[in-house]
Amino acid sequence: MQVALSDSALAWRDKARKFVDEELIPWEIEAELNSGNVPEHVRKRQHDLAVELGFSAMDVPSRYGGLELGMVEQTAVWEQLGRVTNALCWCFSEPQQWMFEVCTDEQLQRYVLPLMKGTRQECYAITESEPGSLEVINTTATRCHGGYRINGEKWYVTSANFADYFFLQARMENGEHALFFVDMDSPGVEMIDSPLFSHTFAAHHPTYRFNDMFVPEENRIGGEGNGMQYTRSWYRHERLMIAARSCGAAARLIEEATEFARNRRVGGETLADKQAIQFMLADSVAELWAAQLMTFEAAAAHDRGEDLKVLHARCSVVKLYASEMANRVADRAVQIFGGRGYMRENAAERFYRELRVDRIWEGTSEIQRLIIANCLLKRGMQHM
């Protein structure tokens, strides 16, 4: 069961697989039992090796020293990184191509290129407490002498405990949205909560309040009214890579559940001899292959330069299907392992908890369905 990939994509896939198998997976249980943390020297080695392998430069244009990989190649990498639990694959930051299209040279040198080099780390302050889509932004940016005053609250600022700056989205006085670089140590930045979640990640998701915080005008990214456009670019990329990671997670779950079923004996037979187990494995394989084909085709559509509105809908399709597929596979894997599948030392148990959030963040499954339906009703099936 394979997706046809170019030699380059296969080489990147294999490089990522080796990194995951040798450098990340061996530390999963250590992380699980220690609040997501691994020894500092291990964390540094993982980070430095990821940067050395080029993972932090995949989407960076070659004129800035990046690799300028196609989306199919990037998807092949992130599919393999999805095989690891405890967010250990988040050991590097990754600039995205849209940043090089809209940021000033000074912004690139100060904020973006250091991500590629591994010397800075970012986080995204976009989500708020209000329900609904990312259109609901109540954090305000009010013009003042030399820049803006930011007031508001941001929730689920992922990896903020490791970051030194935010990408922050705010609403202007005219109702349009703007995106800003905000240094973590800016006066007026206040962390008000850091809740615990179901998963065991070293990366936290705190809540921040911005109290009349000043941001200089040179820290605004692009035009005042273009913040939503840039955020959508980020969401397209992230939704596609969530789908890729979901495929990687499902593949590992199927492999481990199959191996267990082959060796576990029940009443003189292996568990794999039982039709009920075979049906669960067969359904998982069929759904994974469909998700892989869908995900890599959406990546190829990016590389072909298809219409952005169509790509936006396709990324919603793959995020919706792949994330829900992986959750079903995780549920089946836990059932196949039985009591062992409920132990934290089992990857199936960890994936069962961790994959659940993929149906929520970067747009819930319900939001993805609205996007897909909207594209269908506006453009028809021929333009999906």
C-alpha positions in Angstrom: 0.0 0.0 0.0 2.0 2.9 -1.3 1.5 6.4 -2.8 3.5 7.0 -5.9 6.2 9.6 -5.0 9.1 11.1 -6.8 12.7 10.0 -5.9 13.2 13.3 -4.0 10.0 12.8 -1.9 11.0 9.2 -1.2 14.5 10.3 -0.1 13.0 12.9 2.3 10.5 10.4 3.6 13.3 7.9 4.4 15.4 10.6 6.0 12.5 11.7 8.2 11.7 8.0 9.1 15.2 7.3 10.2 15.2 10.5 12.4 11.9 9.5 14.0 12.8 5.8 14.6 16.3 6.5 15.9 16.1 9.9 17.7 12.5 10.4 18.8 10.5 7.2 19.3 13.1 5.8 21.8 12.3 8.8 24.1 8.5 8.6 24.1 8.0 6.8 27.4 10.6 9.0 29.1 8.6 12.0 27.9 5.2 10.4 28.9 6.3 9.8 32.4 8.0 13.2 32.9 5.4 15.8 31.8 6.5 15.5 28.2 10.1 16.3 28.9 13.3 14.6 27.9 16.8 15.3 29.3 18.0 18.7 28.1 21.0 17.2 26.2 18.6 14.9 24.3 16.2 17.8 23.5 19.2 19.8 22.2 20.4 16.9 20.1 17.0 16.4 18.6 16.6 20.1 17.8 20.1 20.5 16.3 19.8 17.3 14.2 16.4 18.4 12.8 17.9 21.7 11.8 21.0 20.0 10.3 18.8 17.6 8.3 17.0 20.6 6.8 13.5 20.2 8.3 13.5 23.8 9.4 14.4 25.0 5.9 11.9 23.0 3.9 9.5 25.8 2.9 12.1 28.6 2.8 13.0 30.0 -0.7 16.4 29.2 -1.9 17.4 32.8 -2.2 17.3 33.0 1.6 19.3 29.8 2.0 16.3 27.5 2.2 15.6 24.2 0.5 12.4 25.4 -1.3 10.9 21.9 -1.2 7.6 21.2 -2.9 4.5 20.5 -0.8 4.6 16.8 -1.7 8.1 16.5 -0.3 7.1 18.4 2.9 4.1 16.2 3.3 6.3 13.1 3.0 8.4 14.5 5.9 5.5 15.4 8.1 3.8 12.1 7.5 6.8 10.4 9.1 7.1 12.9 11.9 3.5 12.0 12.7 4.6 8.5 13.7 5.9 9.8 17.1 3.9 10.6 20.2 4.3 13.3 22.9 4.9 16.0 20.3 8.6 15.1 20.2 8.5 16.0 16.5 8.0 19.6 17.5 11.7 19.9 18.2 12.2 22.6 15.5 10.5 25.7 14.2 9.6 26.0 10.5 9.2 29.3 8.6 6.5 29.2 5.9 6.8 30.5 2.4 4.1 33.2 2.8 6.3 35.0 5.3 8.9 35.7 2.6 6.3 37.2 0.4 5.0 39.7 2.9 7.6 40.4 5.5 10.2 43.3 5.2 13.9 42.4 5.0 14.3 43.6 8.6 11.5 41.4 9.8 13.0 38.4 7.9 16.4 38.9 9.5 15.0 39.5 13.0 12.2 37.1 13.2 11.8 34.6 10.3 15.3 33.5 9.3 16.3 32.7 12.9 13.5 30.1 12.9 15.3 28.3 10.0 18.6 28.6 11.8 17.2 27.3 15.0 18.1 30.4 17.1 14.5 31.6 17.8 11.1 30.0 18.3 7.7 31.4 17.5 4.2 30.8 18.7 0.8 31.9 17.3 -1.6 34.1 19.3 -4.8 33.8 17.2 -7.5 31.8 19.0 -9.7 33.6 21.5 -12.3 32.5 24.1 -15.3 33.4 21.9 -16.8 30.4 20.0 -16.8 30.2 16.2 -14.3 30.6 13.4 -11.1 32.6 13.3 -13.2 35.5 12.0 -14.2 36.2 15.6 -11.3 38.3 16.8 -11.9 40.7 19.7 -8.3 41.6 20.5 -7.9 45.2 19.2 -5.0 47.1 17.7 -5.5 50.9 18.1 -3.2 53.3 16.2 -1.0 55.5 18.3 2.1 57.5 17.8 4.7 55.2 16.2 2.6 52.1 16.2 -0.3 50.4 17.9 -1.8 49.6 21.3 -2.9 46.0 21.7 -5.6 45.0 24.1 -7.2 41.6 24.4 -6.8 37.9 25.4 -5.5 34.9 23.4 -6.1 31.3 24.3 -4.2 28.1 23.5 -1.0 29.8 22.5 0.8 26.5 21.6 4.5 26.2 22.5 4.5 29.6 24.1 6.6 28.3 27.0 9.4 27.7 24.5 8.9 30.8 22.3 10.4 34.2 22.4 7.9 36.0 20.1 4.3 35.8 19.0 2.5 36.1 15.6 -0.4 38.0 17.0 -3.7 38.7 15.1 -5.8 41.7 16.1 -8.8 43.7 14.8 -8.3 47.3 13.7 -10.7 50.1 14.4 -12.2 49.7 11.0 -12.9 46.0 11.6 -10.2 44.7 9.4 -7.5 42.3 10.8 -3.8 42.9 11.1 -0.9 40.5 12.0 2.0 41.6 14.2 5.4 40.3 15.5 5.3 40.7 19.3 8.3 40.0 21.5 7.4 37.9 24.5 9.1 40.3 26.9 7.1 43.3 25.7 5.6 45.4 28.6 1.9 44.6 28.9 2.2 40.9 28.0 0.7 38.8 30.8 0.3 35.0 31.0 -2.8 34.4 33.0 -3.2 30.7 32.8 -1.4 27.5 31.6 -4.0 24.7 31.7 -3.2 21.0 31.6 -4.5 19.0 28.7 -5.2 15.3 27.9 -1.9 14.9 26.1 1.6 14.8 27.8 3.5 17.5 25.8 6.5 19.6 27.0 4.9 22.3 24.8 2.2 24.1 26.7 -0.8 26.1 25.5 -1.1 29.1 27.9 -3.6 32.0 27.9 -2.2 35.5 27.5 -3.6 38.9 28.2 -2.3 41.9 26.3 -2.8 45.1 28.4 -2.4 48.3 26.4 0.8 46.7 24.9 2.7 48.9 22.5 3.8 47.4 19.2 5.9 49.5 16.8 4.6 50.0 13.3 7.6 48.2 11.8 6.4 45.0 13.6 3.1 45.0 11.6 3.2 42.2 9.0 2.1 43.4 5.6 -0.9 45.7 5.2 -3.3 46.6 8.0 -6.2 44.8 6.4 -4.3 41.7 5.3 -3.9 39.8 8.6 -6.7 37.4 7.8 -5.1 36.6 4.4 -1.8 35.7 6.0 -3.5 33.6 8.7 -5.4 31.7 6.1 -2.1 30.9 4.4 -0.8 29.5 7.7 -4.0 27.5 8.2 -3.8 26.0 4.7 -0.3 24.8 5.4 -1.1 23.5 8.9 -4.3 21.7 7.9 -2.4 19.8 5.2 0.4 18.9 7.6 -2.1 17.8 10.3 -3.5 15.4 7.7 0.0 14.2 6.9 0.8 13.6 10.6 -2.5 11.8 11.0 -1.5 9.4 8.2 1.8 8.7 9.9 0.2 8.1 13.3 -2.4 5.7 11.7 0.3 3.8 9.9 2.3 3.2 13.1 -0.9 2.2 14.9 -1.7 -0.3 12.3 1.8 -1.7 12.2 2.0 -2.1 16.0 -1.6 -3.5 16.3 -0.9 -6.0 13.5 2.4 -7.2 15.1 0.6 -7.6 18.5 -2.3 -9.5 16.9 0.1 -11.9 15.1 1.9 -12.8 18.4 -0.9 -12.7 20.9 -2.5 -16.2 21.4 -6.0 -16.7 22.6 -7.5 -20.2 23.0 -4.8 -21.8 20.8 -5.1 -19.3 18.0 -3.4 -16.0 17.4 -5.5 -12.9 17.8 -4.9 -12.2 14.1 -6.9 -15.4 13.2 -10.0 -13.8 14.6 -12.3 -12.3 12.0 -13.3 -9.4 14.3 -9.6 -8.4 14.5 -9.1 -8.8 10.8 -12.1 -6.6 10.1 -10.7 -3.8 12.3 -7.3 -4.0 10.7 -8.8 -4.1 7.2 -11.0 -1.1 7.8 -8.0 0.8 9.2 -5.8 0.0 6.1 -8.6 1.0 3.7 -9.2 4.3 5.4 -5.5 5.1 5.8 -4.9 4.5 2.1 -7.8 6.8 1.1 -6.4 9.5 3.5 -2.9 9.2 2.1 -4.1 9.4 -1.5 -6.2 12.4 -0.7 -3.5 14.2 1.3 -0.7 13.7 -1.3 -3.0 14.8 -4.1 -3.8 18.0 -2.2 -0.1 18.6 -1.7 0.5 18.0 -5.5 -2.3 20.6 -6.2 -0.2 23.1 -4.3 2.8 22.3 -6.3 0.8 22.7 -9.5 -0.2 26.2 -8.4 -3.9 25.6 -8.5 -6.4 28.3 -7.4 -6.0 29.3 -3.7 -9.7 29.1 -2.9 -9.8 25.6 -4.2 -6.6 24.7 -2.3 -8.2 26.1 0.9 -11.2 23.8 0.5 -9.0 20.8 -0.3 -6.9 21.4 2.8 -10.2 21.4 4.8 -11.2 18.1 3.1 -8.0 16.3 4.0 -7.8 17.7 7.5 -11.3 16.6 8.1 -11.0 13.1 6.7 -7.5 12.3 7.9 -7.9 13.5 11.4 -11.2 11.6 11.9 -9.7 8.5 10.2 -6.7 8.5 12.6 -9.0 8.8 15.6 -11.0 5.7 14.4 -7.7 3.8 13.8 -6.5 4.7 17.3 -9.8 3.5 18.9 -9.5 0.2 17.0 -5.9 -0.2 18.0 -6.7 0.3 21.7 -9.4 -2.4 21.4 -7.0 -4.8 19.7 -4.4 -4.4 22.4 -7.1 -4.8 25.1 -5.9 -3.9 28.6 -2.4 -3.3 27.3 -3.9 -0.7 25.0 -5.0 1.3 28.0 -1.4 1.5 29.5 0.4 4.8 29.0 3.5 2.9 27.9 1.6 1.8 24.9 1.7 4.1 21.8 -1.9 3.3 21.1 -3.0 4.8 24.4 -1.0 7.9 23.8 -2.2 8.4 20.3 -5.8 7.8 21.5 -5.4 10.9 23.6 -3.2 13.0 21.4 -5.0 12.6 18.1 -8.3 13.8 19.5 -7.2 17.4 19.4 -6.6 17.2 15.6 -10.3 17.3 15.2 -10.4 20.6 17.1 -7.4 22.9 16.5 -6.6 24.7 13.3 -10.4 24.6 12.8 -12.8 22.0 14.1 -14.2 19.3 12.0 -17.4 21.3 11.9 -15.6 24.3 10.6 -14.0 22.2 7.9 -17.4 20.9 6.8 -18.7 24.5 6.5 -15.7 25.4 4.4 -16.2 22.4 2.1 -19.9 22.9 1.7 -19.4 26.6 1.0 -16.9 25.8 -1.8 -19.2 23.2 -3.2 -22.2 25.5 -3.3 -20.2 28.4 -4.8 -18.1 26.5 -7.3 -19.6 23.0 -7.8 -18.0 19.6 -7.8 -15.8 20.4 -10.8 -13.9 23.0 -8.9 -13.4 21.1 -5.6 
